[in-house]
Amino acid sequence: MPENIPLSDKPIAVAPTVQQFRRLITGLDDDGHSTVISDETCAHVQIIADTPTFAMTDFWRHEKVPVDNAGAFDDGLSGPVEISPPPSGSVFRIVEFPPDEAWDDGKGVRSSMFHSTASLDYALVLRGSIWSVMDADERELTAGDVLIQRGTAHLWSNRSDEPCLIAFVLIGGTAV
């Protein structure tokens, strides 16, 4: 099953209610001492499903392991936004899911968001609650819960009245 998450290509502004994140990056100074070399609000925010309150913030993407931490940093985010990580790399992101009713166009959540990624995903619910829906099962997750998504078909359904915030680490792998 291909990725079919509808990333927006329209010039839609992110809603002011969407959480912004401060991203700090470490490195070495001119004397070879460890230091913070970047400290700013992460600008890599992508709207999903043409909905200003449905947003994905990517913090880092790399092509392969082991990672080379020497020299100037490259966060790997200068190219097109992709849901899956590179085949031998990873991506770290946070997605803010609004309640389903805020964006579902009436065709149904399953038809527009059911997908699989070629990856092993670690998903940590930071705030709110959400349902992980698979072909034959579904489970509610709340703040503090972790889901290990192993390349299987799924969708996320926020059946609450509040946004849900999930941190994801996607590691290149295979879809099943």
Salt bridges, closest charged atoms under 4 A:
ASP29 OD1 - HIS33 ND1 3.80
ASP39 OD2 - ARG22 NH2 2.72
ASP50 OD2 - LYS10 NZ 3.21
ASP58 OD1 - ARG93 NE 2.66
ASP75 OD2 - ARG23 NH1 2.98
ASP75 OD2 - HIS44 NE2 3.16
GLU82 OE1 - ARG61 NH2 3.58
ASP137 OD2 - ARG139 NH2 3.14
GLU138 OE2 - ARG159 NH1 3.06
